[in-house]
Amino acid sequence: MDMDAARKLLYGGAPEDFVATRHALARQARAAKDRELARRIEGLRKPSRSAWLVNQLARDPQADLGELFSLGPLLAQMHTAGSPEQLRELTILRRRTVAALVARAVDVGRSRGQTVTEPVRREVETCLEAALSHPEAAKQVLQGCLVKAPTTAAAFPMDLFEMPPAPATPGPDPTPEGLAPVIPLPRDDEEREQAKAEREKVRAERERQQAEREAQRARAHALAERVQALENRLSAVALRVGEAVEQEAGATARAQAAASARELAARRVVEEQQRLQEATREAEEAAARHDEATRGLRELTAEQERLAAALQALREGVEVID
């Protein structure tokens, strides 16, 4: 085990297990006679709730953080070479991508028994937006070992992508399209040569500007295709997220129905047990009454026999007297 493996295991696990896992990993390092590694592991800090959610996004196959961070260079290029409409479309795509990832983070957190409050959700969103504008921060996020997510975009270093200087804005053509530049008629050979050189210079500048415009259109077209591809991927991710949410909702409904059925069955068992106990008591009481009636009957029978015997004796005595 090395430090990278320990960090990935710690920051990928459940928050409530962080401290116990950290102690266990440090004990393993000490048992392997690597006290320096044990010291470094003990120094690892527990991540905040928002940082833990971002770390889980970095590990979630349904959350493509690399796709989000690839928008950073495109946005920077659009600011310098794109049209306002293209920049607006790319900005909308960025917002949708961030919103989908934040929603996925909330789903992942809740599926693992973690409460995601609104302040925590905003911290996750701010972290993704900040990392989008800073490549080193994006690398840190993709490693999945954040300790604390920034509460503002300024919490990350503010040096942005290295961008080439903005291309010069092409001005209007020096002359109307298809017409030669207007140059005074030469008065001698020297002036004629100067006029020719001037015409060549103007034509070369016009060709350069035309080539620059073509290059800008090609770049804009390539960026538009990239934006379309990213929108398609975002739609696919959103569809997968929706399917996952529906599956989770269905599983939850089935679990609740099963729990209700178990509760109803338990109540019926209790009711049947109560009725059985009541019937048992009634049977016992009836048996007791039967025994009592039997004893009374025996007593009455014995009394009847005594009375009959006495009556018989009296009759016999009367007959003797007669």
C-alpha positions, 0 to 999 in steps of 0.5 A: 500500500502506498500514499495514493492508494490510501488517499483513494480509499479514504476519500472514496469511502463513506464520511462516517467511516473516514476516521476508523479507516484512517486509523486502520490504514495507519496501523497497516503502515506501522505493521509494515515498518513504514512509519513515515507513511503511517504519519502521512496517513494520520495527517489526512483530513476528513473531507467536508460534505460538499468535497465528499460529494465532488469526490464521488462525482469523480468516481461515478461513471455516469458523471463525466467531469472531463466533459465539463472541464473540456468546455473551459478552453472552448469558452476562452476561445469563444470570448476571443474568436467566437460570435456572441451567439456561439458564446451564448450557446456555449454558456447555456451548455455549461450551465446545463452541464453543471446543473446535471452534475450537481443533480447527480451529486445529490442523487449519489449522496442520498443513495448512500444515506447522506443528507444534502442541504441547499448550502452544500448543493451550492458549494458543489456547484461553485466548486465545479464552476471554479474548476472549470476556469482553472486547469490545475483545479480541474486536475485536483477535482478529477483525482477525487481527493478534495478535502474542502470545496471552495465556497467562492470561485476566488478560493482557487488560484485565478490564473486562467488558461494560457490563451493566444493573443486575440486575432486582429479584428479585420477592418473593411476592405481598402477598396470595393470588392473587384476594383483596383485601388485608386492611385494617381497616374504616374508621371514617370517610370519611378512613380509607375514602379511605386504605384505598382508596388502600392497595388501589390501591397494593397492586394496582398493585404486584402488576400491576407484579410480574406484568409484570416476571415476564412480561418476564423469561419473555419474555427467558428464552424469547428467550435460549433460542431464541438458544441453540438457534440457536447450537447448531444453527450449532455442529452445522453447523460441527462437521459441516463440520469433520468432513467436512474432516478426512475429506477430508484423511485420504482425500487423505493415504491416497491420497498414501501409496498413490501413494508406495508404488506409485512406490517398488515400481515403482522397486524393480522397475526396479532389479531388471530392470536388475540382471537385464539386466546379469547376462544381458549378462555371461552373453552376453558370457562365452558369446561369449568361450567360443564364440570360444575354442572356435572358435580351438581348433577351427581349431587342431585342424583345422590340426593334423589337416591337418598330421598327415594330410599327414605320414601321406600322405608316410610312406605314399608313402615306403613305397611307393617303398621297396617 
